[in-house]
Amino acid sequence: MKRILSEAEKSGNTLWRRGTILSKNHGRIVVLPYEKENGEFVQGHTKNAPHDGKAKPRHPKEYVNLPYEVLEDDLMIGLFGELKYE
């Protein structure tokens, strides 16, 4: 069965709406999950910035799952002063 790609997927802009990031180290950058061009799925993870050196690893018992979810809107106050979260 052939998968039909959305316009966003064709342009390489796939957005994962929710998921988990597995932090195996004390990196300061969070990388959201993504799919490589060959179709391989890459788990969300943490890492250090370039020139920071390797991130200090966590003990496997201390791995952290960071759940995330894309919300409908990230604005706290609308254009006309309305509060979206009341």
N, CA, C and O atoms as a Maestro MAE file, in Angstrom:
{
 s_m_m2io_version
 :::
 2.0.0
}

f_m_ct {
 s_m_title
 :::
 protein
 m_atom[344] {
  # First column is atom index #
  i_m_mmod_type
  r_m_x_coord
  r_m_y_coord
  r_m_z_coord
  i_m_residue_number
  s_m_chain_name
  s_m_pdb_residue_name
  s_m_pdb_atom_name
  i_m_atomic_number
  :::
  1 25 0.852 -1.178 0.000 1 A "MET " " N  " 7
  2 3 0.000 0.000 0.000 1 A "MET " " CA " 6
  3 2 0.893 1.236 0.000 1 A "MET " " C  " 6
  4 15 1.785 1.359 0.839 1 A "MET " " O  " 8
  5 25 0.658 2.137 -0.926 2 A "LYS " " N  " 7
  6 3 1.458 3.351 -1.045 2 A "LYS " " CA " 6
  7 2 0.892 4.441 -0.144 2 A "LYS " " C  " 6
  8 15 -0.313 4.690 -0.124 2 A "LYS " " O  " 8
  9 25 1.798 5.091 0.610 3 A "ARG " " N  " 7
  10 3 1.383 6.157 1.520 3 A "ARG " " CA " 6
  11 2 1.263 7.468 0.759 3 A "ARG " " C  " 6
  12 15 2.150 7.811 -0.022 3 A "ARG " " O  " 8
  13 25 0.187 8.201 0.972 4 A "ILE " " N  " 7
  14 3 -0.009 9.506 0.334 4 A "ILE " " CA " 6
  15 2 0.568 10.570 1.252 4 A "ILE " " C  " 6
  16 15 0.184 10.670 2.418 4 A "ILE " " O  " 8
  17 25 1.497 11.367 0.720 5 A "LEU " " N  " 7
  18 3 2.165 12.395 1.510 5 A "LEU " " CA " 6
  19 2 1.418 13.718 1.425 5 A "LEU " " C  " 6
  20 15 0.888 14.080 0.374 5 A "LEU " " O  " 8
  21 25 1.383 14.434 2.543 6 A "SER " " N  " 7
  22 3 0.794 15.774 2.541 6 A "SER " " CA " 6
  23 2 1.794 16.742 1.912 6 A "SER " " C  " 6
  24 15 2.957 16.395 1.709 6 A "SER " " O  " 8
  25 25 1.338 17.955 1.606 7 A "GLU " " N  " 7
  26 3 2.238 18.967 1.037 7 A "GLU " " CA " 6
  27 2 3.401 19.271 1.987 7 A "GLU " " C  " 6
  28 15 4.534 19.472 1.548 7 A "GLU " " O  " 8
  29 25 3.110 19.302 3.301 8 A "ALA " " N  " 7
  30 3 4.163 19.571 4.278 8 A "ALA " " CA " 6
  31 2 5.214 18.469 4.251 8 A "ALA " " C  " 6
  32 15 6.410 18.750 4.327 8 A "ALA " " O  " 8
  33 25 4.774 17.214 4.142 9 A "GLU " " N  " 7
  34 3 5.712 16.098 4.103 9 A "GLU " " CA " 6
  35 2 6.542 16.113 2.822 9 A "GLU " " C  " 6
  36 15 7.733 15.801 2.854 9 A "GLU " " O  " 8
  37 25 5.927 16.471 1.699 10 A "LYS " " N  " 7
  38 3 6.661 16.545 0.437 10 A "LYS " " CA " 6
  39 2 7.768 17.586 0.499 10 A "LYS " " C  " 6
  40 15 8.832 17.403 -0.094 10 A "LYS " " O  " 8
  41 25 7.521 18.675 1.215 11 A "SER " " N  " 7
  42 3 8.528 19.733 1.314 11 A "SER " " CA " 6
  43 2 9.527 19.474 2.440 11 A "SER " " C  " 6
  44 15 10.454 20.259 2.640 11 A "SER " " O  " 8
  45 25 9.341 18.372 3.178 12 A "GLY " " N  " 7
  46 3 10.268 18.041 4.256 12 A "GLY " " CA " 6
  47 2 9.928 18.707 5.572 12 A "GLY " " C  " 6
  48 15 10.770 18.741 6.469 12 A "GLY " " O  " 8
  49 25 8.730 19.236 5.720 13 A "ASN " " N  " 7
  50 3 8.328 19.957 6.924 13 A "ASN " " CA " 6
  51 2 7.336 19.153 7.759 13 A "ASN " " C  " 6
  52 15 6.291 19.678 8.145 13 A "ASN " " O  " 8
  53 25 7.641 17.904 8.040 14 A "THR " " N  " 7
  54 3 6.757 17.074 8.849 14 A "THR " " CA " 6
  55 2 6.746 17.583 10.281 14 A "THR " " C  " 6
  56 15 7.803 17.857 10.850 14 A "THR " " O  " 8
  57 25 5.581 17.709 10.859 15 A "LEU " " N  " 7
  58 3 5.448 18.173 12.235 15 A "LEU " " CA " 6
  59 2 4.843 17.063 13.064 15 A "LEU " " C  " 6
  60 15 3.736 16.601 12.787 15 A "LEU " " O  " 8
  61 25 5.573 16.634 14.087 16 A "TRP " " N  " 7
  62 3 5.063 15.616 14.995 16 A "TRP " " CA " 6
  63 2 4.220 16.335 16.042 16 A "TRP " " C  " 6
  64 15 4.746 17.149 16.801 16 A "TRP " " O  " 8
  65 25 2.940 16.052 16.095 17 A "ARG " " N  " 7
  66 3 2.000 16.755 16.970 17 A "ARG " " CA " 6
  67 2 2.188 16.443 18.443 17 A "ARG " " C  " 6
  68 15 1.949 17.302 19.292 17 A "ARG " " O  " 8
  69 25 2.614 15.222 18.762 18 A "ARG " " N  " 7
  70 3 2.843 14.843 20.156 18 A "ARG " " CA " 6
  71 2 3.815 13.687 20.159 18 A "ARG " " C  " 6
  72 15 3.979 12.977 19.167 18 A "ARG " " O  " 8
  73 25 4.445 13.522 21.282 19 A "GLY " " N  " 7
  74 3 5.401 12.427 21.392 19 A "GLY " " CA " 6
  75 2 6.217 12.545 22.660 19 A "GLY " " C  " 6
  76 15 5.832 13.232 23.606 19 A "GLY " " O  " 8
  77 25 7.345 11.867 22.665 20 A "THR " " N  " 7
  78 3 8.220 11.861 23.830 20 A "THR " " CA " 6
  79 2 9.651 12.050 23.387 20 A "THR " " C  " 6
  80 15 10.073 11.517 22.361 20 A "THR " " O  " 8
  81 25 10.376 12.794 24.148 21 A "ILE " " N  " 7
  82 3 11.803 12.999 23.931 21 A "ILE " " CA " 6
  83 2 12.505 12.247 25.040 21 A "ILE " " C  " 6
  84 15 12.206 12.449 26.217 21 A "ILE " " O  " 8
  85 25 13.440 11.379 24.676 22 A "LEU " " N  " 7
  86 3 14.168 10.599 25.663 22 A "LEU " " CA " 6
  87 2 15.510 11.264 25.922 22 A "LEU " " C  " 6
  88 15 16.364 11.316 25.036 22 A "LEU " " O  " 8
  89 25 15.694 11.766 27.120 23 A "SER " " N  " 7
  90 3 16.942 12.427 27.488 23 A "SER " " CA " 6
  91 2 17.860 11.428 28.171 23 A "SER " " C  " 6
  92 15 17.621 11.015 29.306 23 A "SER " " O  " 8
  93 25 18.930 11.040 27.449 24 A "LYS " " N  " 7
  94 3 19.917 10.109 27.987 24 A "LYS " " CA " 6
  95 2 21.163 10.836 28.481 24 A "LYS " " C  " 6
  96 15 22.120 10.207 28.933 24 A "LYS " " O  " 8
  97 25 21.144 12.173 28.392 25 A "ASN " " N  " 7
  98 3 22.296 12.956 28.835 25 A "ASN " " CA " 6
  99 2 21.840 14.315 29.357 25 A "ASN " " C  " 6
  100 15 20.647 14.618 29.348 25 A "ASN " " O  " 8
  101 25 22.775 15.121 29.806 26 A "HIS " " N  " 7
  102 3 22.459 16.446 30.344 26 A "HIS " " CA " 6
  103 2 22.683 17.526 29.283 26 A "HIS " " C  " 6
  104 15 23.193 18.605 29.586 26 A "HIS " " O  " 8
  105 25 22.304 17.233 28.059 27 A "GLY " " N  " 7
  106 3 22.441 18.200 26.970 27 A "GLY " " CA " 6
  107 2 21.483 19.359 27.152 27 A "GLY " " C  " 6
  108 15 20.454 19.240 27.818 27 A "GLY " " O  " 8
  109 25 21.841 20.488 26.545 28 A "ARG " " N  " 7
  110 3 20.999 21.676 26.722 28 A "ARG " " CA " 6
  111 2 20.119 21.984 25.521 28 A "ARG " " C  " 6
  112 15 19.364 22.956 25.541 28 A "ARG " " O  " 8
  113 25 20.207 21.167 24.476 29 A "ILE " " N  " 7
  114 3 19.362 21.345 23.292 29 A "ILE " " CA " 6
  115 2 18.417 20.155 23.195 29 A "ILE " " C  " 6
  116 15 18.834 19.008 23.358 29 A "ILE " " O  " 8
  117 25 17.145 20.429 22.929 30 A "VAL " " N  " 7
  118 3 16.139 19.379 22.749 30 A "VAL " " CA " 6
  119 2 15.888 19.229 21.252 30 A "VAL " " C  " 6
  120 15 15.561 20.200 20.569 30 A "VAL " " O  " 8
  121 25 16.044 18.006 20.748 31 A "VAL " " N  " 7
  122 3 15.816 17.706 19.338 31 A "VAL " " CA " 6
  123 2 14.510 16.930 19.239 31 A "VAL " " C  " 6
  124 15 14.381 15.849 19.813 31 A "VAL " " O  " 8
  125 25 13.541 17.483 18.509 32 A "LEU " " N  " 7
  126 3 12.258 16.800 18.318 32 A "LEU " " CA " 6
  127 2 12.456 15.600 17.403 32 A "LEU " " C  " 6
  128 15 13.395 15.580 16.608 32 A "LEU " " O  " 8
  129 25 11.585 14.601 17.503 33 A "PRO " " N  " 7
  130 3 11.714 13.442 16.611 33 A "PRO " " CA " 6
  131 2 11.569 13.865 15.158 33 A "PRO " " C  " 6
  132 15 10.863 14.821 14.839 33 A "PRO " " O  " 8
  133 25 12.249 13.136 14.290 34 A "TYR " " N  " 7
  134 3 12.143 13.434 12.866 34 A "TYR " " CA " 6
  135 2 12.362 12.166 12.055 34 A "TYR " " C  " 6
  136 15 12.796 11.139 12.577 34 A "TYR " " O  " 8
  137 25 12.052 12.262 10.772 35 A "GLU " " N  " 7
  138 3 12.220 11.148 9.853 35 A "GLU " " CA " 6
  139 2 13.287 11.520 8.839 35 A "GLU " " C  " 6
  140 15 13.217 12.579 8.216 35 A "GLU " " O  " 8
  141 25 14.278 10.646 8.672 36 A "LYS " " N  " 7
  142 3 15.348 10.879 7.702 36 A "LYS " " CA " 6
  143 2 14.810 10.670 6.289 36 A "LYS " " C  " 6
  144 15 13.733 10.103 6.103 36 A "LYS " " O  " 8
  145 25 15.568 11.131 5.296 37 A "GLU " " N  " 7
  146 3 15.145 10.988 3.903 37 A "GLU " " CA " 6
  147 2 14.939 9.531 3.515 37 A "GLU " " C  " 6
  148 15 14.120 9.233 2.645 37 A "GLU " " O  " 8
  149 25 15.675 8.618 4.153 38 A "ASN " " N  " 7
  150 3 15.530 7.199 3.819 38 A "ASN " " CA " 6
  151 2 14.353 6.550 4.541 38 A "ASN " " C  " 6
  152 15 14.141 5.345 4.403 38 A "ASN " " O  " 8
  153 25 13.574 7.332 5.315 39 A "GLY " " N  " 7
  154 3 12.396 6.831 6.004 39 A "GLY " " CA " 6
  155 2 12.646 6.373 7.425 39 A "GLY " " C  " 6
  156 15 11.709 5.989 8.124 39 A "GLY " " O  " 8
  157 25 13.898 6.407 7.865 40 A "GLU " " N  " 7
  158 3 14.225 5.988 9.230 40 A "GLU " " CA " 6
  159 2 13.736 7.029 10.228 40 A "GLU " " C  " 6
  160 15 13.958 8.228 10.054 40 A "GLU " " O  " 8
  161 25 13.059 6.549 11.289 41 A "PHE " " N  " 7
  162 3 12.550 7.440 12.334 41 A "PHE " " CA " 6
  163 2 13.629 7.653 13.388 41 A "PHE " " C  " 6
  164 15 14.252 6.693 13.841 41 A "PHE " " O  " 8
  165 25 13.855 8.907 13.780 42 A "VAL " " N  " 7
  166 3 14.836 9.240 14.810 42 A "VAL " " CA " 6
  167 2 14.089 9.700 16.053 42 A "VAL " " C  " 6
  168 15 13.301 10.644 15.993 42 A "VAL " " O  " 8
  169 25 14.334 9.037 17.178 43 A "GLN " " N  " 7
  170 3 13.712 9.369 18.470 43 A "GLN " " CA " 6
  171 2 14.144 10.769 18.896 43 A "GLN " " C  " 6
  172 15 15.297 11.144 18.680 43 A "GLN " " O  " 8
  173 25 13.245 11.551 19.496 44 A "GLY " " N  " 7
  174 3 13.611 12.838 20.065 44 A "GLY " " CA " 6
  175 2 14.647 12.628 21.165 44 A "GLY " " C  " 6
  176 15 14.600 11.633 21.888 44 A "GLY " " O  " 8
  177 25 15.581 13.569 21.288 45 A "HIS " " N  " 7
  178 3 16.670 13.404 22.248 45 A "HIS " " CA " 6
  179 2 17.242 14.758 22.657 45 A "HIS " " C  " 6
  180 15 16.819 15.796 22.148 45 A "HIS " " O  " 8
  181 25 18.188 14.742 23.562 46 A "THR " " N  " 7
  182 3 18.880 15.957 23.980 46 A "THR " " CA " 6
  183 2 20.345 15.848 23.575 46 A "THR " " C  " 6
  184 15 20.892 14.753 23.451 46 A "THR " " O  " 8
  185 25 20.968 17.005 23.372 47 A "LYS " " N  " 7
  186 3 22.377 17.041 23.017 47 A "LYS " " CA " 6
  187 2 22.934 18.411 23.372 47 A "LYS " " C  " 6
  188 15 22.182 19.323 23.715 47 A "LYS " " O  " 8
  189 25 24.240 18.554 23.291 48 A "ASN " " N  " 7
  190 3 24.868 19.843 23.539 48 A "ASN " " CA " 6
  191 2 25.012 20.609 22.236 48 A "ASN " " C  " 6
  192 15 24.939 20.032 21.151 48 A "ASN " " O  " 8
  193 25 25.215 21.903 22.352 49 A "ALA " " N  " 7
  194 3 25.433 22.762 21.203 49 A "ALA " " CA " 6
  195 2 26.844 22.527 20.654 49 A "ALA " " C  " 6
  196 15 27.711 22.022 21.366 49 A "ALA " " O  " 8
  197 25 27.070 22.891 19.397 50 A "PRO " " N  " 7
  198 3 28.426 22.782 18.857 50 A "PRO " " CA " 6
  199 2 29.408 23.563 19.737 50 A "PRO " " C  " 6
  200 15 29.061 24.607 20.288 50 A "PRO " " O  " 8
  201 25 30.588 23.067 19.860 51 A "HIS " " N  " 7
  202 3 31.676 23.680 20.641 51 A "HIS " " CA " 6
  203 2 31.456 23.593 22.152 51 A "HIS " " C  " 6
  204 15 32.235 24.169 22.912 51 A "HIS " " O  " 8
  205 25 30.414 22.889 22.608 52 A "ASP " " N  " 7
  206 3 30.184 22.697 24.047 52 A "ASP " " CA " 6
  207 2 30.822 21.409 24.550 52 A "ASP " " C  " 6
  208 15 30.904 21.189 25.759 52 A "ASP " " O  " 8
  209 25 31.268 20.567 23.646 53 A "GLY " " N  " 7
  210 3 31.763 19.258 24.051 53 A "GLY " " CA " 6
  211 2 30.606 18.290 24.190 53 A "GLY " " C  " 6
  212 15 29.446 18.654 23.997 53 A "GLY " " O  " 8
  213 25 30.936 17.049 24.527 54 A "LYS " " N  " 7
  214 3 29.897 16.034 24.697 54 A "LYS " " CA " 6
  215 2 29.100 16.302 25.967 54 A "LYS " " C  " 6
  216 15 29.647 16.747 26.977 54 A "LYS " " O  " 8
  217 25 27.798 16.024 25.901 55 A "ALA " " N  " 7
  218 3 26.934 16.185 27.075 55 A "ALA " " CA " 6
  219 2 27.238 15.072 28.074 55 A "ALA " " C  " 6
  220 15 27.512 13.936 27.689 55 A "ALA " " O  " 8
  221 25 27.186 15.409 29.344 56 A "LYS " " N  " 7
  222 3 27.426 14.433 30.402 56 A "LYS " " CA " 6
  223 2 26.294 13.395 30.372 56 A "LYS " " C  " 6
  224 15 25.122 13.762 30.463 56 A "LYS " " O  " 8
  225 25 26.636 12.097 30.246 57 A "PRO " " N  " 7
  226 3 25.586 11.079 30.167 57 A "PRO " " CA " 6
  227 2 24.868 10.864 31.488 57 A "PRO " " C  " 6
  228 15 25.424 11.098 32.561 57 A "PRO " " O  " 8
  229 25 23.617 10.414 31.389 58 A "ARG " " N  " 7
  230 3 22.837 10.034 32.568 58 A "ARG " " CA " 6
  231 2 22.991 8.523 32.771 58 A "ARG " " C  " 6
  232 15 23.238 7.788 31.815 58 A "ARG " " O  " 8
  233 25 22.849 8.077 33.983 59 A "HIS " " N  " 7
  234 3 22.780 6.653 34.269 59 A "HIS " " CA " 6
  235 2 21.448 6.164 33.709 59 A "HIS " " C  " 6
  236 15 20.453 6.885 33.791 59 A "HIS " " O  " 8
  237 25 21.400 4.953 33.137 60 A "PRO " " N  " 7
  238 3 20.128 4.465 32.568 60 A "PRO " " CA " 6
  239 2 18.931 4.556 33.514 60 A "PRO " " C  " 6
  240 15 17.803 4.715 33.047 60 A "PRO " " O  " 8
  241 25 19.139 4.462 34.801 61 A "LYS " " N  " 7
  242 3 18.035 4.602 35.758 61 A "LYS " " CA " 6
  243 2 17.532 6.040 35.837 61 A "LYS " " C  " 6
  244 15 16.430 6.291 36.325 61 A "LYS " " O  " 8
  245 25 18.353 6.996 35.351 62 A "GLU " " N  " 7
  246 3 18.004 8.416 35.435 62 A "GLU " " CA " 6
  247 2 17.576 9.009 34.091 62 A "GLU " " C  " 6
  248 15 17.461 10.229 33.977 62 A "GLU " " O  " 8
  249 25 17.337 8.179 33.070 63 A "TYR " " N  " 7
  250 3 16.839 8.688 31.797 63 A "TYR " " CA " 6
  251 2 15.515 9.404 32.053 63 A "TYR " " C  " 6
  252 15 14.734 9.001 32.914 63 A "TYR " " O  " 8
  253 25 15.279 10.454 31.305 64 A "VAL " " N  " 7
  254 3 14.071 11.265 31.491 64 A "VAL " " CA " 6
  255 2 13.246 11.256 30.210 64 A "VAL " " C  " 6
  256 15 13.766 11.553 29.135 64 A "VAL " " O  " 8
  257 25 11.964 10.919 30.319 65 A "ASN " " N  " 7
  258 3 11.028 11.039 29.196 65 A "ASN " " CA " 6
  259 2 10.359 12.391 29.290 65 A "ASN " " C  " 6
  260 15 9.712 12.708 30.288 65 A "ASN " " O  " 8
  261 25 10.517 13.185 28.252 66 A "LEU " " N  " 7
  262 3 9.929 14.520 28.208 66 A "LEU " " CA " 6
  263 2 8.769 14.512 27.212 66 A "LEU " " C  " 6
  264 15 8.995 14.618 26.006 66 A "LEU " " O  " 8
  265 25 7.531 14.390 27.697 67 A "PRO " " N  " 7
  266 3 6.399 14.406 26.769 67 A "PRO " " CA " 6
  267 2 6.166 15.821 26.239 67 A "PRO " " C  " 6
  268 15 6.410 16.807 26.935 67 A "PRO " " O  " 8
  269 25 5.695 15.900 25.005 68 A "TYR " " N  " 7
  270 3 5.350 17.208 24.445 68 A "TYR " " CA " 6
  271 2 4.099 17.050 23.600 68 A "TYR " " C  " 6
  272 15 3.754 15.958 23.150 68 A "TYR " " O  " 8
  273 25 3.434 18.176 23.401 69 A "GLU " " N  " 7
  274 3 2.236 18.199 22.581 69 A "GLU " " CA " 6
  275 2 2.101 19.591 21.981 69 A "GLU " " C  " 6
  276 15 2.261 20.592 22.679 69 A "GLU " " O  " 8
  277 25 1.812 19.650 20.709 70 A "VAL " " N  " 7
  278 3 1.590 20.929 20.048 70 A "VAL " " CA " 6
  279 2 0.187 21.392 20.391 70 A "VAL " " C  " 6
  280 15 -0.783 20.669 20.167 70 A "VAL " " O  " 8
  281 25 0.080 22.585 20.928 71 A "LEU " " N  " 7
  282 3 -1.227 23.135 21.285 71 A "LEU " " CA " 6
  283 2 -1.819 23.863 20.088 71 A "LEU " " C  " 6
  284 15 -1.120 24.151 19.117 71 A "LEU " " O  " 8
  285 25 -3.085 24.150 20.163 72 A "GLU " " N  " 7
  286 3 -3.770 24.830 19.061 72 A "GLU " " CA " 6
  287 2 -3.151 26.201 18.809 72 A "GLU " " C  " 6
  288 15 -3.035 26.634 17.663 72 A "GLU " " O  " 8
  289 25 -2.767 26.860 19.848 73 A "ASP " " N  " 7
  290 3 -2.293 28.230 19.722 73 A "ASP " " CA " 6
  291 2 -1.305 28.488 20.838 73 A "ASP " " C  " 6
  292 15 -1.503 28.008 21.954 73 A "ASP " " O  " 8
  293 25 -0.247 29.231 20.569 74 A "ASP " " N  " 7
  294 3 0.718 29.519 21.625 74 A "ASP " " CA " 6
  295 2 0.626 30.956 22.123 74 A "ASP " " C  " 6
  296 15 1.457 31.385 22.924 74 A "ASP " " O  " 8
  297 25 -0.364 31.701 21.663 75 A "LEU " " N  " 7
  298 3 -0.534 33.076 22.125 75 A "LEU " " CA " 6
  299 2 -1.267 33.102 23.453 75 A "LEU " " C  " 6
  300 15 -2.278 32.419 23.622 75 A "LEU " " O  " 8
  301 25 -0.770 33.875 24.384 76 A "MET " " N  " 7
  302 3 -1.454 34.003 25.666 76 A "MET " " CA " 6
  303 2 -2.597 35.019 25.566 76 A "MET " " C  " 6
  304 15 -3.649 34.839 26.179 76 A "MET " " O  " 8
  305 25 -2.384 36.074 24.799 77 A "ILE " " N  " 7
  306 3 -3.400 37.117 24.634 77 A "ILE " " CA " 6
  307 2 -3.619 37.305 23.141 77 A "ILE " " C  " 6
  308 15 -2.657 37.440 22.385 77 A "ILE " " O  " 8
  309 25 -4.867 37.315 22.712 78 A "GLY " " N  " 7
  310 3 -5.184 37.495 21.305 78 A "GLY " " CA " 6
  311 2 -4.965 38.930 20.847 78 A "GLY " " C  " 6
  312 15 -4.616 39.799 21.646 78 A "GLY " " O  " 8
  313 25 -5.171 39.169 19.569 79 A "LEU " " N  " 7
  314 3 -4.971 40.502 18.986 79 A "LEU " " CA " 6
  315 2 -5.881 41.550 19.596 79 A "LEU " " C  " 6
  316 15 -5.521 42.727 19.639 79 A "LEU " " O  " 8
  317 25 -7.055 41.149 20.071 80 A "PHE " " N  " 7
  318 3 -8.012 42.101 20.624 80 A "PHE " " CA " 6
  319 2 -8.071 42.054 22.141 80 A "PHE " " C  " 6
  320 15 -9.043 42.518 22.736 80 A "PHE " " O  " 8
  321 25 -7.028 41.493 22.784 81 A "GLY " " N  " 7
  322 3 -6.942 41.475 24.240 81 A "GLY " " CA " 6
  323 2 -7.648 40.314 24.899 81 A "GLY " " C  " 6
  324 15 -7.676 40.228 26.127 81 A "GLY " " O  " 8
  325 25 -8.226 39.405 24.103 82 A "GLU " " N  " 7
  326 3 -8.910 38.266 24.726 82 A "GLU " " CA " 6
  327 2 -7.899 37.260 25.260 82 A "GLU " " C  " 6
  328 15 -6.828 37.052 24.690 82 A "GLU " " O  " 8
  329 25 -8.278 36.647 26.370 83 A "LEU " " N  " 7
  330 3 -7.431 35.621 26.972 83 A "LEU " " CA " 6
  331 2 -7.938 34.261 26.503 83 A "LEU " " C  " 6
  332 15 -9.095 33.919 26.746 83 A "LEU " " O  " 8
  333 25 -7.101 33.491 25.844 84 A "LYS " " N  " 7
  334 3 -7.526 32.233 25.249 84 A "LYS " " CA " 6
  335 2 -7.677 31.128 26.264 84 A "LYS " " C  " 6
  336 15 -8.273 30.098 25.948 84 A "LYS " " O  " 8
  337 25 -7.162 31.293 27.478 85 A "TYR " " N  " 7
  338 3 -7.139 30.203 28.444 85 A "TYR " " CA " 6
  339 2 -8.095 30.400 29.608 85 A "TYR " " C  " 6
  340 15 -7.912 29.781 30.656 85 A "TYR " " O  " 8
  341 25 -9.103 31.238 29.458 86 A "GLU " " N  " 7
  342 3 -10.080 31.462 30.516 86 A "GLU " " CA " 6
  343 2 -11.227 30.507 30.391 86 A "GLU " " C  " 6
  344 15 -12.154 30.546 31.200 86 A "GLU " " O  " 8
  :::
 }
 m_bond[343] {
  # First column is bond index #
  i_m_from
  i_m_to
  i_m_order
  :::
  1 1 2 1
  2 2 3 1
  3 3 4 2
  4 3 5 1
  5 5 6 1
  6 6 7 1
  7 7 8 2
  8 7 9 1
  9 9 10 1
  10 10 11 1
  11 11 12 2
  12 11 13 1
  13 13 14 1
  14 14 15 1
  15 15 16 2
  16 15 17 1
  17 17 18 1
  18 18 19 1
  19 19 20 2
  20 19 21 1
  21 21 22 1
  22 22 23 1
  23 23 24 2
  24 23 25 1
  25 25 26 1
  26 26 27 1
  27 27 28 2
  28 27 29 1
  29 29 30 1
  30 30 31 1
  31 31 32 2
  32 31 33 1
  33 33 34 1
  34 34 35 1
  35 35 36 2
  36 35 37 1
  37 37 38 1
  38 38 39 1
  39 39 40 2
  40 39 41 1
  41 41 42 1
  42 42 43 1
  43 43 44 2
  44 43 45 1
  45 45 46 1
  46 46 47 1
  47 47 48 2
  48 47 49 1
  49 49 50 1
  50 50 51 1
  51 51 52 2
  52 51 53 1
  53 53 54 1
  54 54 55 1
  55 55 56 2
  56 55 57 1
  57 57 58 1
  58 58 59 1
  59 59 60 2
  60 59 61 1
  61 61 62 1
  62 62 63 1
  63 63 64 2
  64 63 65 1
  65 65 66 1
  66 66 67 1
  67 67 68 2
  68 67 69 1
  69 69 70 1
  70 70 71 1
  71 71 72 2
  72 71 73 1
  73 73 74 1
  74 74 75 1
  75 75 76 2
  76 75 77 1
  77 77 78 1
  78 78 79 1
  79 79 80 2
  80 79 81 1
  81 81 82 1
  82 82 83 1
  83 83 84 2
  84 83 85 1
  85 85 86 1
  86 86 87 1
  87 87 88 2
  88 87 89 1
  89 89 90 1
  90 90 91 1
  91 91 92 2
  92 91 93 1
  93 93 94 1
  94 94 95 1
  95 95 96 2
  96 95 97 1
  97 97 98 1
  98 98 99 1
  99 99 100 2
  100 99 101 1
  101 101 102 1
  102 102 103 1
  103 103 104 2
  104 103 105 1
  105 105 106 1
  106 106 107 1
  107 107 108 2
  108 107 109 1
  109 109 110 1
  110 110 111 1
  111 111 112 2
  112 111 113 1
  113 113 114 1
  114 114 115 1
  115 115 116 2
  116 115 117 1
  117 117 118 1
  118 118 119 1
  119 119 120 2
  120 119 121 1
  121 121 122 1
  122 122 123 1
  123 123 124 2
  124 123 125 1
  125 125 126 1
  126 126 127 1
  127 127 128 2
  128 127 129 1
  129 129 130 1
  130 130 131 1
  131 131 132 2
  132 131 133 1
  133 133 134 1
  134 134 135 1
  135 135 136 2
  136 135 137 1
  137 137 138 1
  138 138 139 1
  139 139 140 2
  140 139 141 1
  141 141 142 1
  142 142 143 1
  143 143 144 2
  144 143 145 1
  145 145 146 1
  146 146 147 1
  147 147 148 2
  148 147 149 1
  149 149 150 1
  150 150 151 1
  151 151 152 2
  152 151 153 1
  153 153 154 1
  154 154 155 1
  155 155 156 2
  156 155 157 1
  157 157 158 1
  158 158 159 1
  159 159 160 2
  160 159 161 1
  161 161 162 1
  162 162 163 1
  163 163 164 2
  164 163 165 1
  165 165 166 1
  166 166 167 1
  167 167 168 2
  168 167 169 1
  169 169 170 1
  170 170 171 1
  171 171 172 2
  172 171 173 1
  173 173 174 1
  174 174 175 1
  175 175 176 2
  176 175 177 1
  177 177 178 1
  178 178 179 1
  179 179 180 2
  180 179 181 1
  181 181 182 1
  182 182 183 1
  183 183 184 2
  184 183 185 1
  185 185 186 1
  186 186 187 1
  187 187 188 2
  188 187 189 1
  189 189 190 1
  190 190 191 1
  191 191 192 2
  192 191 193 1
  193 193 194 1
  194 194 195 1
  195 195 196 2
  196 195 197 1
  197 197 198 1
  198 198 199 1
  199 199 200 2
  200 199 201 1
  201 201 202 1
  202 202 203 1
  203 203 204 2
  204 203 205 1
  205 205 206 1
  206 206 207 1
  207 207 208 2
  208 207 209 1
  209 209 210 1
  210 210 211 1
  211 211 212 2
  212 211 213 1
  213 213 214 1
  214 214 215 1
  215 215 216 2
  216 215 217 1
  217 217 218 1
  218 218 219 1
  219 219 220 2
  220 219 221 1
  221 221 222 1
  222 222 223 1
  223 223 224 2
  224 223 225 1
  225 225 226 1
  226 226 227 1
  227 227 228 2
  228 227 229 1
  229 229 230 1
  230 230 231 1
  231 231 232 2
  232 231 233 1
  233 233 234 1
  234 234 235 1
  235 235 236 2
  236 235 237 1
  237 237 238 1
  238 238 239 1
  239 239 240 2
  240 239 241 1
  241 241 242 1
  242 242 243 1
  243 243 244 2
  244 243 245 1
  245 245 246 1
  246 246 247 1
  247 247 248 2
  248 247 249 1
  249 249 250 1
  250 250 251 1
  251 251 252 2
  252 251 253 1
  253 253 254 1
  254 254 255 1
  255 255 256 2
  256 255 257 1
  257 257 258 1
  258 258 259 1
  259 259 260 2
  260 259 261 1
  261 261 262 1
  262 262 263 1
  263 263 264 2
  264 263 265 1
  265 265 266 1
  266 266 267 1
  267 267 268 2
  268 267 269 1
  269 269 270 1
  270 270 271 1
  271 271 272 2
  272 271 273 1
  273 273 274 1
  274 274 275 1
  275 275 276 2
  276 275 277 1
  277 277 278 1
  278 278 279 1
  279 279 280 2
  280 279 281 1
  281 281 282 1
  282 282 283 1
  283 283 284 2
  284 283 285 1
  285 285 286 1
  286 286 287 1
  287 287 288 2
  288 287 289 1
  289 289 290 1
  290 290 291 1
  291 291 292 2
  292 291 293 1
  293 293 294 1
  294 294 295 1
  295 295 296 2
  296 295 297 1
  297 297 298 1
  298 298 299 1
  299 299 300 2
  300 299 301 1
  301 301 302 1
  302 302 303 1
  303 303 304 2
  304 303 305 1
  305 305 306 1
  306 306 307 1
  307 307 308 2
  308 307 309 1
  309 309 310 1
  310 310 311 1
  311 311 312 2
  312 311 313 1
  313 313 314 1
  314 314 315 1
  315 315 316 2
  316 315 317 1
  317 317 318 1
  318 318 319 1
  319 319 320 2
  320 319 321 1
  321 321 322 1
  322 322 323 1
  323 323 324 2
  324 323 325 1
  325 325 326 1
  326 326 327 1
  327 327 328 2
  328 327 329 1
  329 329 330 1
  330 330 331 1
  331 331 332 2
  332 331 333 1
  333 333 334 1
  334 334 335 1
  335 335 336 2
  336 335 337 1
  337 337 338 1
  338 338 339 1
  339 339 340 2
  340 339 341 1
  341 341 342 1
  342 342 343 1
  343 343 344 2
  :::
 }
}
